[in-house]
Amino acid sequence: MICNKFLVFGIALTLAAPAPKDAPKKAAPSPIIGDWVCVDLVAGGRMITPAEMNQVGPMGNEFTADGKHRGRFGAETTEGTFTTDPSKDPAELNCVSAKNGRSAAGIYRVEKDTLTLCFTEGGVVRPTKFESPAGTRIMLMTFRRVVKKE
């Protein structure tokens, strides 16, 4: 009789125990990851012309899956790390320079193969909209994804 009680108790515990949890799902890679070339730039409300962009040289950004960032502005390059918060509206991007530890707070959106970044020059104050009003130090940049040839 006591043996049956333990058997019933054991079965009840087994049935009441929570089901095994599914393995945690891996987060999808951020859509910002990749190599991007700048195709449009508005600074302080002024559209930078293609001729002006050509004078500077190629501009772009590369974001890697391990959180590294490389920026190109003509012959100048910068390196550092980045984090994103896609749960914010608009999504937020933070970059930290490996050279001097300065951080830049911006917003981003990715639509197919187009990346739009908006930063305040100096990066201290995060913009709240994708715009670069006249008289501000806000830069609005549009990038096209670089398709790597295999």
Sequence and secondary structure as in RCSB ss.txt:
>XXXX:A:sequence
MICNKFLVFGIALTLAAPAPKDAPKKAAPSPIIGDWVCVDLVAGGRMITPAEMNQVGPMGNEFTADGKHRGRFGA
ETTEGTFTTDPSKDPAELNCVSAKNGRSAAGIYRVEKDTLTLCFTEGGVVRPTKFESPAGTRIMLMTFRRVVKKE
>XXXX:A:secstr
 HHHHHHHHHHHHHHHS             TT EEEEEEEEEETTEE  HHHHHHH  EEEEE TTSEEEEEETT
EEEEEEEEEETTSSSEEEEEEETTT  EEEEEEEEETTEEEEEEETTS S  SSS   TTS EEEEEEEE     
